[in-house]
Amino acid sequence: MKFPLLIAAVALSACRSTPPARVGGVPRLPQGLMVQAQLPGRLILSDRSPWQVQPAGQSASLRWRPGEPLTVIRSGHTAWPFLLRSRVSGAAALARPSPVF
């Protein structure tokens, strides 16, 4: 009976979004990033990582301009595990790494 639970746990862990880099098997949050490009609901950061912004946070992220510095923080939210915060305005939006821009 434990075997099906193990398979389900492995399958669920594979579905979770992870940050772009790992150090020693532990996810590492990117630091010193800036907005490189954007479309409504999507951002490319200076490390070339694509991000999808939660619909409720899109109005804040649309005001961010290329070159604006951001801080990436863990949010604790399951669907949107990161919070992107502008270091200029303080405006924030929940986001997750995106496989494509």
N, C-alpha and C positions, 0 to 999 in steps of 0.2 A: 504494500500500500504506500510506502514511502517513496518508491521509485517514480510514480506519476507526479507526486508533489515536487520532486527534484527536477523533473523535466519541465514542469510548469514554471518553477522559479528561474531556471536557466532561460527559458523562452521570454519571460517577462523582463529579465535583466538585459537581454539583447535589444529590447524595444525602447529602452530609456535613452534619452538624449544625453550625450556626454560632451564636455568641453573639448575644444580642438586638440589639446595636448595632455600628456600624462608624464609624471615624473615618478619613477619607481613604482608604477602600477597605480598611483594615486592621482586622480584628476587634478590638473593645475589650471587655475583661472588665468586667462590672459591679462596682462597689465600694460599700462601705457598705450592703450589703443585709441585710435581716432577714426572718425567716420571717413571712409574713402569715397563711397558712392551710395546712393539710395534710390529706391522706388517706393511707392506707398506699400507699407507693410514689410519691406525688406531692406536690409542694410548689408554693405560690404565694409568690413573694418580694415584698418591699416595692415593687419597681418594676412589679408586676403580671405578671411573667413566669412562665409555668408551666414546671415542671421535672419530669422523670421520674427517679426514683432507682433505681439498680441493685439488684436483689433482695438481693444480699449486703450492701448498706449500709442496707437498710430498718430494721433493728433500731436502728441508731444514729440515723437521722433521725426515728424515731418519738418519741424522747426530746426532740427540739427543740420548744420552745414558741413560740407567736406572740410576736414582738418580740425573739427571740434573734438576735444579730448573726452573720452568716456571711461567710466569705471565699470567693471563687470563684477557683480556680486551674486552669490547664490541666493535664490528667492525662497526655496523650500516648497514651491508650488510644483505639483507633479507634471502638469502639461507644459508649463512655462518655467523651467528650472533656474533661469537667470534674470537678473534685473540690470538693465543698462542704464546708467545715470550719467548725464552730462556734467562735466566738472566746471562748465561755464555757467549754465542756467540752473542746474540742480534738477531739471526735469528728468523723469525716469519712465521706463517702459519695461514690462515683462517681455522676455524674448527667449528663443531657443536656437541653437545652431541649426542651420538649414543645409540639406544636402546639395541644393542648387540655388542660384540667384534667380 
